[in-house]
Amino acid sequence: MQHGAYGDRLAASFRLSEPPTLTSHTAGGARMAATELARDEPGYGFTAPIAAELAYLVGLQLRAVQQHELWLDGRAVAVKPITPGTTHFYDLERNPVAYLPEPFHPLFFYMPRAALAEQAEELGDPGIDDLRHTPGEFLADSVVHQFGLCLLPALHARNEVHQLFVDHVLLADFRAGSCRHRRRSRCRR
């Protein structure tokens, strides 16, 4: 049984099925994944809640969305229109729910906090278990954008994708993204 907000489990929150998904894991065994979700029809509505867990979803937006809403812990969060190529973070401990009246197309990177802590320790910076971000904010992160674009062909490959490539890109994206957005545990909330 799958644990974690990626693949079919993440797609279920968006009432989608069988999304293109690539998975990898850290040396310590923490699972990481990239899941592409897309809907071309308008009028989607609310996403279903995602089970709370010690993890983040890092989204790379591949399509513009002018109108949308976001709730964290049952409270509305201010948002702006989504620009293609921008990145955003969702803390899965905060019960994110979105309202999406327009078509959407994100690529979500699943990042457990255990993987974040493991990578920080590998880089000689123990005590990091959180990502610095402003809920509802979309930012231009060229590294996450480029790694996401690298993975798109692999997500749609008709032949089996070489796992070494997936491991390399997911770990590199994870490491690059977490290095710029991480925060020490004593600074959390």
Biotite code that builds the C-alpha atoms (Angstrom):
import biotite.structure as struc

atoms = struc.array([
    struc.Atom([0.000, 0.000, 0.000], chain_id="A", res_id=1, res_name="MET", atom_name="CA", element="C"),
    struc.Atom([1.352, 3.420, -0.977], chain_id="A", res_id=2, res_name="GLN", atom_name="CA", element="C"),
    struc.Atom([2.086, 5.953, 1.748], chain_id="A", res_id=3, res_name="HIS", atom_name="CA", element="C"),
    struc.Atom([2.720, 9.587, 0.895], chain_id="A", res_id=4, res_name="GLY", atom_name="CA", element="C"),
    struc.Atom([1.051, 12.286, -1.203], chain_id="A", res_id=5, res_name="ALA", atom_name="CA", element="C"),
    struc.Atom([2.238, 11.256, -4.667], chain_id="A", res_id=6, res_name="TYR", atom_name="CA", element="C"),
    struc.Atom([0.982, 9.109, -7.537], chain_id="A", res_id=7, res_name="GLY", atom_name="CA", element="C"),
    struc.Atom([-2.541, 7.756, -7.232], chain_id="A", res_id=8, res_name="ASP", atom_name="CA", element="C"),
    struc.Atom([-2.885, 8.935, -3.641], chain_id="A", res_id=9, res_name="ARG", atom_name="CA", element="C"),
    struc.Atom([-2.228, 12.571, -4.626], chain_id="A", res_id=10, res_name="LEU", atom_name="CA", element="C"),
    struc.Atom([-4.342, 12.237, -7.791], chain_id="A", res_id=11, res_name="ALA", atom_name="CA", element="C"),
    struc.Atom([-7.300, 11.058, -5.707], chain_id="A", res_id=12, res_name="ALA", atom_name="CA", element="C"),
    struc.Atom([-7.355, 14.447, -3.958], chain_id="A", res_id=13, res_name="SER", atom_name="CA", element="C"),
    struc.Atom([-7.841, 16.004, -7.400], chain_id="A", res_id=14, res_name="PHE", atom_name="CA", element="C"),
    struc.Atom([-10.337, 13.330, -8.570], chain_id="A", res_id=15, res_name="ARG", atom_name="CA", element="C"),
    struc.Atom([-7.854, 12.146, -11.174], chain_id="A", res_id=16, res_name="LEU", atom_name="CA", element="C"),
    struc.Atom([-6.437, 8.681, -11.752], chain_id="A", res_id=17, res_name="SER", atom_name="CA", element="C"),
    struc.Atom([-3.217, 7.116, -12.968], chain_id="A", res_id=18, res_name="GLU", atom_name="CA", element="C"),
    struc.Atom([-1.082, 10.255, -13.111], chain_id="A", res_id=19, res_name="PRO", atom_name="CA", element="C"),
    struc.Atom([2.425, 10.046, -14.570], chain_id="A", res_id=20, res_name="PRO", atom_name="CA", element="C"),
    struc.Atom([4.687, 9.499, -11.542], chain_id="A", res_id=21, res_name="THR", atom_name="CA", element="C"),
    struc.Atom([8.380, 8.867, -10.967], chain_id="A", res_id=22, res_name="LEU", atom_name="CA", element="C"),
    struc.Atom([9.747, 7.751, -7.608], chain_id="A", res_id=23, res_name="THR", atom_name="CA", element="C"),
    struc.Atom([13.118, 7.529, -5.945], chain_id="A", res_id=24, res_name="SER", atom_name="CA", element="C"),
    struc.Atom([14.459, 7.289, -2.425], chain_id="A", res_id=25, res_name="HIS", atom_name="CA", element="C"),
    struc.Atom([17.293, 8.731, -0.395], chain_id="A", res_id=26, res_name="THR", atom_name="CA", element="C"),
    struc.Atom([20.176, 6.631, 0.952], chain_id="A", res_id=27, res_name="ALA", atom_name="CA", element="C"),
    struc.Atom([18.254, 6.443, 4.237], chain_id="A", res_id=28, res_name="GLY", atom_name="CA", element="C"),
    struc.Atom([15.156, 5.089, 2.487], chain_id="A", res_id=29, res_name="GLY", atom_name="CA", element="C"),
    struc.Atom([12.920, 8.188, 2.467], chain_id="A", res_id=30, res_name="ALA", atom_name="CA", element="C"),
    struc.Atom([10.646, 8.105, -0.579], chain_id="A", res_id=31, res_name="ARG", atom_name="CA", element="C"),
    struc.Atom([10.609, 11.069, -3.002], chain_id="A", res_id=32, res_name="MET", atom_name="CA", element="C"),
    struc.Atom([8.440, 11.432, -6.079], chain_id="A", res_id=33, res_name="ALA", atom_name="CA", element="C"),
    struc.Atom([7.333, 13.638, -8.939], chain_id="A", res_id=34, res_name="ALA", atom_name="CA", element="C"),
    struc.Atom([3.672, 13.478, -9.996], chain_id="A", res_id=35, res_name="THR", atom_name="CA", element="C"),
    struc.Atom([2.174, 15.366, -12.925], chain_id="A", res_id=36, res_name="GLU", atom_name="CA", element="C"),
    struc.Atom([-1.486, 16.379, -12.649], chain_id="A", res_id=37, res_name="LEU", atom_name="CA", element="C"),
    struc.Atom([-3.480, 17.996, -15.439], chain_id="A", res_id=38, res_name="ALA", atom_name="CA", element="C"),
    struc.Atom([-7.055, 18.911, -16.173], chain_id="A", res_id=39, res_name="ARG", atom_name="CA", element="C"),
    struc.Atom([-8.031, 20.761, -19.344], chain_id="A", res_id=40, res_name="ASP", atom_name="CA", element="C"),
    struc.Atom([-11.705, 21.347, -18.544], chain_id="A", res_id=41, res_name="GLU", atom_name="CA", element="C"),
    struc.Atom([-12.880, 24.333, -16.448], chain_id="A", res_id=42, res_name="PRO", atom_name="CA", element="C"),
    struc.Atom([-15.168, 24.058, -13.426], chain_id="A", res_id=43, res_name="GLY", atom_name="CA", element="C"),
    struc.Atom([-13.163, 21.589, -11.351], chain_id="A", res_id=44, res_name="TYR", atom_name="CA", element="C"),
    struc.Atom([-14.033, 22.907, -7.855], chain_id="A", res_id=45, res_name="GLY", atom_name="CA", element="C"),
    struc.Atom([-12.483, 21.925, -4.505], chain_id="A", res_id=46, res_name="PHE", atom_name="CA", element="C"),
    struc.Atom([-9.709, 19.403, -3.996], chain_id="A", res_id=47, res_name="THR", atom_name="CA", element="C"),
    struc.Atom([-10.227, 16.752, -1.356], chain_id="A", res_id=48, res_name="ALA", atom_name="CA", element="C"),
    struc.Atom([-8.084, 17.023, 1.772], chain_id="A", res_id=49, res_name="PRO", atom_name="CA", element="C"),
    struc.Atom([-4.714, 15.283, 1.652], chain_id="A", res_id=50, res_name="ILE", atom_name="CA", element="C"),
    struc.Atom([-3.859, 13.121, 4.652], chain_id="A", res_id=51, res_name="ALA", atom_name="CA", element="C"),
    struc.Atom([-1.676, 15.058, 7.080], chain_id="A", res_id=52, res_name="ALA", atom_name="CA", element="C"),
    struc.Atom([1.937, 13.942, 7.150], chain_id="A", res_id=53, res_name="GLU", atom_name="CA", element="C"),
    struc.Atom([5.414, 15.268, 7.831], chain_id="A", res_id=54, res_name="LEU", atom_name="CA", element="C"),
    struc.Atom([6.077, 16.220, 4.218], chain_id="A", res_id=55, res_name="ALA", atom_name="CA", element="C"),
    struc.Atom([5.872, 18.958, 1.617], chain_id="A", res_id=56, res_name="TYR", atom_name="CA", element="C"),
    struc.Atom([4.562, 19.165, -1.888], chain_id="A", res_id=57, res_name="LEU", atom_name="CA", element="C"),
    struc.Atom([6.687, 21.474, -4.005], chain_id="A", res_id=58, res_name="VAL", atom_name="CA", element="C"),
    struc.Atom([4.666, 22.432, -7.051], chain_id="A", res_id=59, res_name="GLY", atom_name="CA", element="C"),
    struc.Atom([5.952, 23.592, -10.398], chain_id="A", res_id=60, res_name="LEU", atom_name="CA", element="C"),
    struc.Atom([3.135, 25.282, -12.296], chain_id="A", res_id=61, res_name="GLN", atom_name="CA", element="C"),
    struc.Atom([3.092, 24.430, -15.997], chain_id="A", res_id=62, res_name="LEU", atom_name="CA", element="C"),
    struc.Atom([-0.086, 26.367, -16.877], chain_id="A", res_id=63, res_name="ARG", atom_name="CA", element="C"),
    struc.Atom([-1.384, 29.835, -16.031], chain_id="A", res_id=64, res_name="ALA", atom_name="CA", element="C"),
    struc.Atom([-4.325, 30.006, -13.622], chain_id="A", res_id=65, res_name="VAL", atom_name="CA", element="C"),
    struc.Atom([-5.938, 33.399, -13.106], chain_id="A", res_id=66, res_name="GLN", atom_name="CA", element="C"),
    struc.Atom([-8.481, 32.407, -10.465], chain_id="A", res_id=67, res_name="GLN", atom_name="CA", element="C"),
    struc.Atom([-7.932, 29.966, -7.625], chain_id="A", res_id=68, res_name="HIS", atom_name="CA", element="C"),
    struc.Atom([-8.246, 29.808, -3.864], chain_id="A", res_id=69, res_name="GLU", atom_name="CA", element="C"),
    struc.Atom([-6.229, 28.119, -1.124], chain_id="A", res_id=70, res_name="LEU", atom_name="CA", element="C"),
    struc.Atom([-7.087, 27.105, 2.438], chain_id="A", res_id=71, res_name="TRP", atom_name="CA", element="C"),
    struc.Atom([-4.599, 25.962, 5.073], chain_id="A", res_id=72, res_name="LEU", atom_name="CA", element="C"),
    struc.Atom([-5.882, 24.613, 8.384], chain_id="A", res_id=73, res_name="ASP", atom_name="CA", element="C"),
    struc.Atom([-9.397, 25.623, 7.309], chain_id="A", res_id=74, res_name="GLY", atom_name="CA", element="C"),
    struc.Atom([-8.477, 29.300, 6.755], chain_id="A", res_id=75, res_name="ARG", atom_name="CA", element="C"),
    struc.Atom([-8.287, 31.159, 3.461], chain_id="A", res_id=76, res_name="ALA", atom_name="CA", element="C"),
    struc.Atom([-4.815, 32.244, 2.346], chain_id="A", res_id=77, res_name="VAL", atom_name="CA", element="C"),
    struc.Atom([-4.208, 35.206, 0.056], chain_id="A", res_id=78, res_name="ALA", atom_name="CA", element="C"),
    struc.Atom([-3.141, 34.103, -3.428], chain_id="A", res_id=79, res_name="VAL", atom_name="CA", element="C"),
    struc.Atom([-2.295, 35.761, -6.725], chain_id="A", res_id=80, res_name="LYS", atom_name="CA", element="C"),
    struc.Atom([-2.739, 34.483, -10.281], chain_id="A", res_id=81, res_name="PRO", atom_name="CA", element="C"),
    struc.Atom([-0.426, 31.610, -11.153], chain_id="A", res_id=82, res_name="ILE", atom_name="CA", element="C"),
    struc.Atom([2.252, 32.207, -13.766], chain_id="A", res_id=83, res_name="THR", atom_name="CA", element="C"),
    struc.Atom([3.642, 29.209, -15.680], chain_id="A", res_id=84, res_name="PRO", atom_name="CA", element="C"),
    struc.Atom([7.073, 28.166, -14.440], chain_id="A", res_id=85, res_name="GLY", atom_name="CA", element="C"),
    struc.Atom([6.559, 29.349, -10.867], chain_id="A", res_id=86, res_name="THR", atom_name="CA", element="C"),
    struc.Atom([7.104, 27.236, -7.759], chain_id="A", res_id=87, res_name="THR", atom_name="CA", element="C"),
    struc.Atom([5.060, 26.972, -4.566], chain_id="A", res_id=88, res_name="HIS", atom_name="CA", element="C"),
    struc.Atom([5.200, 24.945, -1.357], chain_id="A", res_id=89, res_name="PHE", atom_name="CA", element="C"),
    struc.Atom([2.483, 23.103, 0.538], chain_id="A", res_id=90, res_name="TYR", atom_name="CA", element="C"),
    struc.Atom([3.139, 21.896, 4.075], chain_id="A", res_id=91, res_name="ASP", atom_name="CA", element="C"),
    struc.Atom([1.070, 18.709, 4.342], chain_id="A", res_id=92, res_name="LEU", atom_name="CA", element="C"),
    struc.Atom([0.698, 19.193, 8.093], chain_id="A", res_id=93, res_name="GLU", atom_name="CA", element="C"),
    struc.Atom([-1.466, 22.251, 7.332], chain_id="A", res_id=94, res_name="ARG", atom_name="CA", element="C"),
    struc.Atom([-4.330, 20.476, 5.507], chain_id="A", res_id=95, res_name="ASN", atom_name="CA", element="C"),
    struc.Atom([-4.073, 22.271, 2.134], chain_id="A", res_id=96, res_name="PRO", atom_name="CA", element="C"),
    struc.Atom([-7.307, 22.469, 0.126], chain_id="A", res_id=97, res_name="VAL", atom_name="CA", element="C"),
    struc.Atom([-7.617, 24.363, -3.159], chain_id="A", res_id=98, res_name="ALA", atom_name="CA", element="C"),
    struc.Atom([-10.507, 25.678, -5.212], chain_id="A", res_id=99, res_name="TYR", atom_name="CA", element="C"),
    struc.Atom([-9.696, 25.472, -8.923], chain_id="A", res_id=100, res_name="LEU", atom_name="CA", element="C"),
    struc.Atom([-12.372, 26.790, -11.302], chain_id="A", res_id=101, res_name="PRO", atom_name="CA", element="C"),
    struc.Atom([-9.926, 26.848, -14.247], chain_id="A", res_id=102, res_name="GLU", atom_name="CA", element="C"),
    struc.Atom([-7.907, 24.148, -15.999], chain_id="A", res_id=103, res_name="PRO", atom_name="CA", element="C"),
    struc.Atom([-4.645, 23.368, -14.191], chain_id="A", res_id=104, res_name="PHE", atom_name="CA", element="C"),
    struc.Atom([-1.334, 21.580, -14.807], chain_id="A", res_id=105, res_name="HIS", atom_name="CA", element="C"),
    struc.Atom([1.199, 21.284, -11.964], chain_id="A", res_id=106, res_name="PRO", atom_name="CA", element="C"),
    struc.Atom([4.131, 18.957, -11.461], chain_id="A", res_id=107, res_name="LEU", atom_name="CA", element="C"),
    struc.Atom([4.357, 18.120, -7.751], chain_id="A", res_id=108, res_name="PHE", atom_name="CA", element="C"),
    struc.Atom([7.534, 17.005, -6.024], chain_id="A", res_id=109, res_name="PHE", atom_name="CA", element="C"),
    struc.Atom([6.829, 14.975, -2.891], chain_id="A", res_id=110, res_name="TYR", atom_name="CA", element="C"),
    struc.Atom([9.407, 15.797, -0.190], chain_id="A", res_id=111, res_name="MET", atom_name="CA", element="C"),
    struc.Atom([9.125, 14.128, 3.255], chain_id="A", res_id=112, res_name="PRO", atom_name="CA", element="C"),
    struc.Atom([10.701, 15.991, 6.146], chain_id="A", res_id=113, res_name="ARG", atom_name="CA", element="C"),
    struc.Atom([12.791, 12.904, 6.904], chain_id="A", res_id=114, res_name="ALA", atom_name="CA", element="C"),
    struc.Atom([14.410, 13.294, 3.474], chain_id="A", res_id=115, res_name="ALA", atom_name="CA", element="C"),
    struc.Atom([14.957, 16.990, 4.110], chain_id="A", res_id=116, res_name="LEU", atom_name="CA", element="C"),
    struc.Atom([16.674, 16.252, 7.433], chain_id="A", res_id=117, res_name="ALA", atom_name="CA", element="C"),
    struc.Atom([18.765, 13.500, 5.847], chain_id="A", res_id=118, res_name="GLU", atom_name="CA", element="C"),
    struc.Atom([19.949, 15.749, 3.027], chain_id="A", res_id=119, res_name="GLN", atom_name="CA", element="C"),
    struc.Atom([20.748, 18.564, 5.459], chain_id="A", res_id=120, res_name="ALA", atom_name="CA", element="C"),
    struc.Atom([22.816, 16.185, 7.573], chain_id="A", res_id=121, res_name="GLU", atom_name="CA", element="C"),
    struc.Atom([24.673, 14.983, 4.446], chain_id="A", res_id=122, res_name="GLU", atom_name="CA", element="C"),
    struc.Atom([25.507, 18.611, 3.709], chain_id="A", res_id=123, res_name="LEU", atom_name="CA", element="C"),
    struc.Atom([26.802, 19.050, 7.271], chain_id="A", res_id=124, res_name="GLY", atom_name="CA", element="C"),
    struc.Atom([23.889, 21.145, 8.478], chain_id="A", res_id=125, res_name="ASP", atom_name="CA", element="C"),
    struc.Atom([21.911, 19.054, 11.010], chain_id="A", res_id=126, res_name="PRO", atom_name="CA", element="C"),
    struc.Atom([18.812, 20.443, 12.667], chain_id="A", res_id=127, res_name="GLY", atom_name="CA", element="C"),
    struc.Atom([17.043, 21.441, 9.434], chain_id="A", res_id=128, res_name="ILE", atom_name="CA", element="C"),
    struc.Atom([13.560, 20.029, 9.061], chain_id="A", res_id=129, res_name="ASP", atom_name="CA", element="C"),
    struc.Atom([11.478, 22.804, 7.547], chain_id="A", res_id=130, res_name="ASP", atom_name="CA", element="C"),
    struc.Atom([11.278, 24.844, 4.350], chain_id="A", res_id=131, res_name="LEU", atom_name="CA", element="C"),
    struc.Atom([11.143, 28.607, 4.442], chain_id="A", res_id=132, res_name="ARG", atom_name="CA", element="C"),
    struc.Atom([8.159, 29.787, 2.422], chain_id="A", res_id=133, res_name="HIS", atom_name="CA", element="C"),
    struc.Atom([5.170, 32.086, 2.487], chain_id="A", res_id=134, res_name="THR", atom_name="CA", element="C"),
    struc.Atom([1.917, 30.127, 2.092], chain_id="A", res_id=135, res_name="PRO", atom_name="CA", element="C"),
    struc.Atom([0.091, 31.079, -1.089], chain_id="A", res_id=136, res_name="GLY", atom_name="CA", element="C"),
    struc.Atom([3.159, 32.698, -2.640], chain_id="A", res_id=137, res_name="GLU", atom_name="CA", element="C"),
    struc.Atom([4.430, 31.588, -6.036], chain_id="A", res_id=138, res_name="PHE", atom_name="CA", element="C"),
    struc.Atom([8.065, 32.285, -6.790], chain_id="A", res_id=139, res_name="LEU", atom_name="CA", element="C"),
    struc.Atom([10.365, 31.987, -9.742], chain_id="A", res_id=140, res_name="ALA", atom_name="CA", element="C"),
    struc.Atom([12.825, 29.206, -8.924], chain_id="A", res_id=141, res_name="ASP", atom_name="CA", element="C"),
    struc.Atom([14.757, 28.482, -12.095], chain_id="A", res_id=142, res_name="SER", atom_name="CA", element="C"),
    struc.Atom([16.408, 25.374, -10.648], chain_id="A", res_id=143, res_name="VAL", atom_name="CA", element="C"),
    struc.Atom([13.132, 23.647, -9.739], chain_id="A", res_id=144, res_name="VAL", atom_name="CA", element="C"),
    struc.Atom([11.734, 24.760, -13.101], chain_id="A", res_id=145, res_name="HIS", atom_name="CA", element="C"),
    struc.Atom([14.638, 23.269, -15.085], chain_id="A", res_id=146, res_name="GLN", atom_name="CA", element="C"),
    struc.Atom([14.627, 19.982, -13.134], chain_id="A", res_id=147, res_name="PHE", atom_name="CA", element="C"),
    struc.Atom([10.877, 19.724, -13.668], chain_id="A", res_id=148, res_name="GLY", atom_name="CA", element="C"),
    struc.Atom([11.285, 20.255, -17.401], chain_id="A", res_id=149, res_name="LEU", atom_name="CA", element="C"),
    struc.Atom([13.974, 17.523, -17.422], chain_id="A", res_id=150, res_name="CYS", atom_name="CA", element="C"),
    struc.Atom([11.519, 15.070, -15.903], chain_id="A", res_id=151, res_name="LEU", atom_name="CA", element="C"),
    struc.Atom([8.561, 15.725, -18.217], chain_id="A", res_id=152, res_name="LEU", atom_name="CA", element="C"),
    struc.Atom([9.834, 13.494, -21.060], chain_id="A", res_id=153, res_name="PRO", atom_name="CA", element="C"),
    struc.Atom([10.565, 10.705, -18.562], chain_id="A", res_id=154, res_name="ALA", atom_name="CA", element="C"),
    struc.Atom([7.050, 10.992, -17.124], chain_id="A", res_id=155, res_name="LEU", atom_name="CA", element="C"),
    struc.Atom([5.636, 10.289, -20.596], chain_id="A", res_id=156, res_name="HIS", atom_name="CA", element="C"),
    struc.Atom([8.224, 7.823, -21.896], chain_id="A", res_id=157, res_name="ALA", atom_name="CA", element="C"),
    struc.Atom([6.733, 4.823, -23.657], chain_id="A", res_id=158, res_name="ARG", atom_name="CA", element="C"),
    struc.Atom([9.763, 2.743, -22.765], chain_id="A", res_id=159, res_name="ASN", atom_name="CA", element="C"),
    struc.Atom([11.016, 2.117, -19.265], chain_id="A", res_id=160, res_name="GLU", atom_name="CA", element="C"),
    struc.Atom([12.890, 5.086, -17.838], chain_id="A", res_id=161, res_name="VAL", atom_name="CA", element="C"),
    struc.Atom([16.320, 4.354, -16.410], chain_id="A", res_id=162, res_name="HIS", atom_name="CA", element="C"),
    struc.Atom([16.047, 4.589, -12.627], chain_id="A", res_id=163, res_name="GLN", atom_name="CA", element="C"),
    struc.Atom([19.530, 6.104, -12.335], chain_id="A", res_id=164, res_name="LEU", atom_name="CA", element="C"),
    struc.Atom([18.307, 9.141, -14.313], chain_id="A", res_id=165, res_name="PHE", atom_name="CA", element="C"),
    struc.Atom([15.218, 9.500, -12.103], chain_id="A", res_id=166, res_name="VAL", atom_name="CA", element="C"),
    struc.Atom([17.287, 9.154, -8.926], chain_id="A", res_id=167, res_name="ASP", atom_name="CA", element="C"),
    struc.Atom([19.804, 11.722, -10.120], chain_id="A", res_id=168, res_name="HIS", atom_name="CA", element="C"),
    struc.Atom([17.228, 14.355, -11.126], chain_id="A", res_id=169, res_name="VAL", atom_name="CA", element="C"),
    struc.Atom([14.944, 13.922, -8.097], chain_id="A", res_id=170, res_name="LEU", atom_name="CA", element="C"),
    struc.Atom([17.838, 13.972, -5.629], chain_id="A", res_id=171, res_name="LEU", atom_name="CA", element="C"),
    struc.Atom([19.454, 16.942, -7.389], chain_id="A", res_id=172, res_name="ALA", atom_name="CA", element="C"),
    struc.Atom([16.166, 18.866, -7.474], chain_id="A", res_id=173, res_name="ASP", atom_name="CA", element="C"),
    struc.Atom([15.504, 18.001, -3.871], chain_id="A", res_id=174, res_name="PHE", atom_name="CA", element="C"),
    struc.Atom([18.973, 19.065, -2.773], chain_id="A", res_id=175, res_name="ARG", atom_name="CA", element="C"),
    struc.Atom([18.965, 22.302, -4.810], chain_id="A", res_id=176, res_name="ALA", atom_name="CA", element="C"),
    struc.Atom([15.464, 23.305, -3.731], chain_id="A", res_id=177, res_name="GLY", atom_name="CA", element="C"),
    struc.Atom([15.961, 22.462, -0.091], chain_id="A", res_id=178, res_name="SER", atom_name="CA", element="C"),
    struc.Atom([19.294, 24.292, 0.080], chain_id="A", res_id=179, res_name="CYS", atom_name="CA", element="C"),
    struc.Atom([17.655, 27.575, -0.854], chain_id="A", res_id=180, res_name="ARG", atom_name="CA", element="C"),
    struc.Atom([14.421, 27.188, 1.106], chain_id="A", res_id=181, res_name="HIS", atom_name="CA", element="C"),
    struc.Atom([15.332, 25.293, 4.252], chain_id="A", res_id=182, res_name="ARG", atom_name="CA", element="C"),
    struc.Atom([15.207, 26.555, 7.807], chain_id="A", res_id=183, res_name="ARG", atom_name="CA", element="C"),
    struc.Atom([16.514, 25.314, 11.119], chain_id="A", res_id=184, res_name="ARG", atom_name="CA", element="C"),
    struc.Atom([13.994, 23.505, 13.298], chain_id="A", res_id=185, res_name="SER", atom_name="CA", element="C"),
    struc.Atom([14.347, 26.090, 16.053], chain_id="A", res_id=186, res_name="ARG", atom_name="CA", element="C"),
    struc.Atom([13.030, 28.740, 13.621], chain_id="A", res_id=187, res_name="CYS", atom_name="CA", element="C"),
    struc.Atom([9.868, 26.835, 12.708], chain_id="A", res_id=188, res_name="ARG", atom_name="CA", element="C"),
    struc.Atom([6.613, 28.793, 12.908], chain_id="A", res_id=189, res_name="ARG", atom_name="CA", element="C"),
])
